[in-house]
Amino acid sequence: LHAGDSLSVGGLSFTATRGTTATETANAFAGLTAGASTGAGTAYGTYANQLTGFNTATTSGTNLNAVIFTSTVSGSNVVDLPVILNPAVPPAVAVAPTAVIIPGDANTAETATLNFKPLNQGDTLTVNGLRFTAARDLSASETAKAFEGLQSNATTGAGSGYGTYSNALSSFSSGLADGIATVTDPTLLSWISTQITKASNSSLGTMPITFNAPAGSFDYLAQGEEVVLIYRITLTDVAGQSSSKDLTIKVVGTNDTPRIATTSVGASLDPTLSVTETSTPQTAIQSIPLVHGIMLDADNNAVMNVVATASELPMVQSVTLNGQAVAGDIPLIEMVAAGGSPNTNTLIWLQDNELKINAGDTRFQALAKNDQLVFDIRYRVQDQFGAISAPISAQVVVHGSDDLPIISGVDSVLSASFTEIQDNESPRTESTELMFTAVRGGDRVTVSGLSFTASRDLTGVEVASAFSELAAGGTGKANITYGLYSGSLSAFSSGSISDGKVVFASTTPNSDVTNLASSITLRTTPAVNLPTKTILDGVVGSAETATLIFKEMLAGDTLSVGGLSFTADRNLLATEVRDAFFGLSTGATTGSGGNYGAYSGALTGFSSANTTNPSALVFTADSTGNVADLSTTLALRSVSAVSAPVSA
């Protein structure tokens, strides 16, 4: 394994912290029992999750690279041992800065505008003699900072915190990494004007100097940032004698207030979210960003967040239905931590600078087709220095849909009818034939004490097969791989399957016994399990990234990331959900999860790559700068409405 490679065998993941030999990799998985969460490889790697369904032997003999994994279930054909390798992301190839040269002439100094690129740890970049070696991986903006604000002959700069310098910058000086650095000399000269006034019959005079930069020229300076402009003023008399003096002008940045972006005609880009009520109650979270792509701050590296103090929480100003005010309590918008779930308001809440709404909330079910329920919301945005924006309007519009008829009490069990043995009848053994129906992943069917929980959506025949040919006291069938058993079959044995039907015979012959009990426990809608999202905003010359830590999914749930949706065919581990979105390029319409789910839509604006966390991926924008956040939504499958097996 290379450093950073992650190998998962039987559910146990091992990530190498350095390069390993094949024998070392084998030792990391040798001598383990089912349930193990660590092994002998801790000196050169880290473990995650646990070994499931298999034990491993120690390495021995002539092949020390081999490990035998033995199933914990004897005498049965079990699900094959899963083996997954997630290679570490290789470092990007270093790219030299692109340069735009403006040749100098007799009156103008030559300029070179460099557009810097990211550096990998250990890369060395040389600019006109000055060498800089990166001590860690650097973004393009960090690389640019290492060479900004330097004078000719400089031997060090602002990058000393993340790299080392050698040699010296020759014959050039540098401006800031953005803003003023893009202004040409002729423009700078146009900002300053001079004139000489001289009293009559006197050699003494005055030279007033006016500095007049256009409005907004220095807005990019953050609070406390400085730019220093040096002008050389030269006076030449009629005899050709000259005298020069430098004029230094220092501009100090102040804190600009965040403001909402506008269109080309000056209209505010007020955030608006339009959702459609789901046809049945379920969890279907949709999001609207309140900062990224919406708010602007002229300052360098401004960090903006929705103001979420007790007195400044986003507020629902009004709710209207088809243009008419809705009477009643207006819900307070809850502030929810990253990765958490709302406690007080599961209808609409604030999380990760996004407004989130559950389009499947039961309170929306009363909306008829073509109804429009509008939430008018106000909020403010604050930067890291305390400047707060003016109030911003956001609007959420919920469109009604044509709901499906539903059966009340979907968790109830439908009873089966039985024929009792009468005392005056000939002796016979009581039996019951059950007709099994299709179930969904997570549903649990129980017959006379033996329960079977489906790990994916099943046909009636598959459910019947799980209960066929069992002896009294049986705890299940080893060859059934699409669900889990619990309990045991009591007082009855079962026969073979026929068209989804199974006959259960009493173990007490020639007696009227307690009727065979059968029931179904339907899968309930779980709490929202969206991936945890960490966003690193892009800046000039550097692409935005979003790191997602994936969670488990149940059969029928649909997770959408950046426009690509994936619907699980069965219950999935977090690592399996992660694998479904691994290694995708922008525009991708499918991935490696096709064996256990279905895709729709396409990944837009981002590509995905590996991380050291076996449940996480990093999504990188395909363009540089601060872009709209990577969207993530999760639509949970609605609760089942199937019935228990009934007597045939």
Steps between C-alpha positions, in 0.01 A plus 500: 500500500606859442467756778135602515365187326200348681426125477166369632456122548182359650402846626829569683687791341877556529660825379878501457682797653815408306589267217462132602626172361253227407602308812433802722159544341425130559604530867256788542213255435647178647389322818167681542159380617162624380422836660865610513547874453881508507797278423877475486545786253462793741871584468457593135128569453159569650185287522130579458178296532521127582544154348159339442410135439857366469801399710858521369801274545857610567747515213718191470693281258679623194245764399496765772289726280190275531226495766214247513159645592251237630125560532349483847201310352592135448375287213332781307553706188519853643539840339848529349766680703493867385841646409524870408816704431477879506831636368635825640455802278831553314651849534422734216775581253657837586417773247707815455325838527371653179651841424370807318795728407460869419835613354650817641614803302687823567223629728339185642641212703435150372234299688427129523167383641530140628196274549626251760401132524483261799824341628545152646708447812868511399445686171740793436393808301760755384400853393790705358754355740290466818434133582208385718453137614156398633501327841145370437245491221405858410206659323564738213419799723750385765767464233425853379520636856855359528615740223291810569621837626871436433770755417791433267767285673245361749609165649182411690128573495157430648521125431755422771225343710447223245826482303866601474677759283845509341688743272354844422248672272693681227406825319126484579264588784153351549157633587220332695364165398183656363329836471767768451742248348283495188515879451745618233751782541311741270191458717699562818648817348153625413410492871752770591533854365750779577553863409760758591410852609774763542475847646615777266866600521572204730660162454280352774176327410254230607409169342152382613445129440155345459436125540164401357433126466156416357237384749532131578864466392605372844181329616676164481717593801378329816503671836861587589647394165730757340622586154794737455540702180834673433516777239829658394458874435775648275546875426714603203598862430560662163870427526432129532585461867266263694407425858285207617314404815276205583140558604354214709125451529370232737140380464357311801200274453179532699228243549244493221146387572368180341241573233270295285600431142307670220415426141638692203209743530550552875227272634579315825557125473269422792526127580189308398421131539209329327403150618210265433322324783555123487200281424542308827653606833876441498830676561607692187749772596574781255741789557548861395838675558474829685865610460700322229408622155264752660715736708800711395774656713768707328761421768775246439420156649177619659328234711124544511236322706130540563451692824361246745495677836189482715393847390594462133389150398341474155130564545190398308330836442182364350335192353247526218287237326404593145562866584298503822662532843501180703386547857674315782839469658797573276773241567835617638795402280734274696880527475635143451869409529680337206412132483215539750122476469233754598333456839236773523407564137528212253317703236756773426842565659845661452809281455840561335386848384217330312128512556363145502139394460334159513269487199357172632382639836152380595388863543527550123269207420195726520620698196293425193638486149598853377494642856795728585617545859758782524741561790643856501827499698744770615862450605834683526860401419811593702869488406786399729565861604143564612349691206134401461302526179166665454200264538474254211180344370471128430194317379399134514207395282335163564285375212217262582472164325231242441542274804459126485219340702651348813390232745484628854704308753749351254678324787192294589497124440220348296363188668467167327198270528539141616272194504482348848496123559170397658468231767267288290734489201739222413845551656737707283800730541437872466677679215492843343605607151639855485514718189802734521505846338786720382678709765745787494853514637487539877154338541487211751269200455432276803338155489450309827800656673746499207572847360666585168614858417545575128827668405351612166162507325376139461235322297238288674672185374833608655332561836321165479830327422650643819227324703476172306630156602572589863474264795340607826760692698680601181682834501521553125664378179873551440460543124272804533729802444247780460399548863563419865319255730420532868305279739389146414199326345278381784237222506492465120717369216482622141478322167625586154409814308229509233416826319590713800309272739639289784310246716577509874407182693456479877749286693213382725306237303125457506436804720341841478801725566552873521471648153821573307601862566631715216580870492708764323687791656544769239816697460452846647649814355833557681659831590656700219845352426655751261875483445702737719627778272815713550551774239827678425405799288696560183701819455669664203698228324386220733204264463235453769479162675228324700584199717204269562494234773230256390248326727308172474199479266195276507349330198297744292671816633629744236812712555575783257846662483562785257213391275582126489242288685553146630217278627599203720365156405582367847624621838850644451802565719650849500800367306270358231320835464838668472613252232189583295630859459875422483721596205240700305571780254272794433216385275506142635164324485599171666760356736616182670180456702307345212503159668292623791314806378385714208622842378321797348605852408863609459779636720535868415792733565702262721709182487560256788819345639625288787587605857662315789156454660340183353154660532594835343569657161625843396311673219700763308340772289594497131558876505702725729365760739207495742219304333154390611524237775476132409136403557399193701144378549359177641150370421403217732274226372150527640377253762370170359129433472512122453309245703604203707491151344142376502346159514440361153 
